[in-house]
Amino acid sequence: MRELAAEHGTPLYVTDLDRVAENCARLRAAFPDAEVRYAAKAHTGRAVLETVRAAGVDAECASAGEVRRALDAGFPGGRLHYTAVNPPARDLDLVVEWWTEHPDLTITVGARDTLDRLADRGFDGRVCVRVNPGVGAGHHEKVRTGAAAKFGVPADRAAAVVAEARERFDAVGVHAHAGSGIHGEEDLAAHRELVARMGDLAREVGDLEYVDAGGGFGVPYRESDPALDLQAVADATREALGDVDAALAVEPGRYVVADAGVLLTAVNTVKPTADTTVAGVDAGMTDLLRPAMYGAYHAIRNLDADAGRERAPVTVAGPICETGDTFCDGRDLPTPRRGDLLAVGNAGAYGYEMASTYNSRPRPAEASLAGDLLRERETLDGVTRLERGGSVE
Ligand SMILES: *Cc1c(COP(=O)(O)O)cnc(C)c1O
């Protein structure tokens, strides 16, 4: 890690592609007869997508941009699913255009009128209907999608919309996603309920290729969190689905990449205060938004402190003028020194992906654990390019 930070600078995301492949293999083993689809929005980096493709996991895309990335990473249309949530016209235009060359791709619609919008564009391919099952789960209010009106066709209209989709298109599946970060008994119960309702729907409408039970498999962010019992989730999913004449599909994102990434950041300022020692670091909420956005916990390790270093309450804070720009507050950590290198753990999912240029901060670089530069650090020119007619480079 120190070598990578020295070579590429900080803040730096480091991604372990072998770990991505292992996570894919573990998913395929736990769901042996299911279609496993990677929800690409967790990390759309080219190297990650290529690793996922090589590991035999398909791609679930949330936008035209993600579909483009998946195609560029070599996913054939038959392994590509576009889940259209209130899809912008431009996204539908692009995806339908690409569909003409990749006619096996599937579009998942979450509103009846998306069928009209697809037909208007000449689409008559594979369609899946996203259902709002009325149950949600997940690590934070903001990511519990299952019951939010925004997502999916209301359950009481789902069968009618599937019937309509079948008349006009090739209706291949039904889909629901409870939310993100399912971990623990309560979430699992909600997941089971969702899957059971999907099983009922599949039996009602019949003649489907698959029932997609969504993603949301949690990962242990706290050192004290137990690992997710993936086999238990898989068994519960199968059992809840019941007997259906269709394949099961699951679409985890976080599970594939979260523990394959860390964010390296350097301590630039050390400030003792009455309650805590503030370690001012060069990464901020613009590099890793989860703590500010969800109050998320990420393990932090001081890679330069040996076991003998005294410990104290430490607040690791970024360079942005927002209170939320804080990775931890008063956490028991080795007393920081200027120049220390910190690693923020489990940063592989929704990490780089949610990075922004707020405060005119260029986005960080990303390297593979093996040492390859996967994404260059953004430059200041890059940040301001669009105001100058995009003329730079
Ligand atoms: C985000 C998302 C997922 C993946 O969620 P994770 O928590 O990352 O596993 C799966 N399906 C859909 C439709 C999503 O929007």
The ligand as an SDF file (V2000), in Angstrom:
LIG
                    3D

 15 15  0  0  0  0  0  0  0  0999 V2000
  -28.2730   -0.8660   -6.6040 C   0  0  0  0  0  0  0  0  0  0  0  0
  -29.0430   -1.9870   -7.1540 C   0  0  0  0  0  0  0  0  0  0  0  0
  -28.6260   -3.2980   -6.9220 C   0  0  0  0  0  0  0  0  0  0  0  0
  -27.4360   -3.6490   -6.0840 C   0  0  0  0  0  0  0  0  0  0  0  0
  -27.4930   -3.2530   -4.7780 O   0  0  0  0  0  0  0  0  0  0  0  0
  -26.2810   -3.6600   -3.8180 P   0  0  0  0  0  0  0  0  0  0  0  0
  -26.7030   -3.2140   -2.4890 O   0  0  0  0  0  0  0  0  0  0  0  0
  -25.0750   -2.9370   -4.2800 O   0  0  0  0  0  0  0  0  0  0  0  0
  -26.1210   -5.1260   -3.9070 O   0  0  0  0  0  0  0  0  0  0  0  0
  -29.3510   -4.3150   -7.5090 C   0  0  0  0  0  0  0  0  0  0  0  0
  -30.4300   -4.0530   -8.2690 N   0  0  0  0  0  0  0  0  0  0  0  0
  -30.8550   -2.8070   -8.5160 C   0  0  0  0  0  0  0  0  0  0  0  0
  -32.0270   -2.6020   -9.3790 C   0  0  0  0  0  0  0  0  0  0  0  0
  -30.1800   -1.7350   -7.9610 C   0  0  0  0  0  0  0  0  0  0  0  0
  -30.6110   -0.5010   -8.2110 O   0  0  0  0  0  0  0  0  0  0  0  0
  1  2  1  0
  2  3  1  0
  2 14  2  0
  3  4  1  0
  3 10  2  0
  4  5  1  0
  5  6  1  0
  6  7  2  0
  6  8  1  0
  6  9  1  0
 10 11  1  0
 11 12  2  0
 12 13  1  0
 12 14  1  0
 14 15  1  0
M  END
$$$$
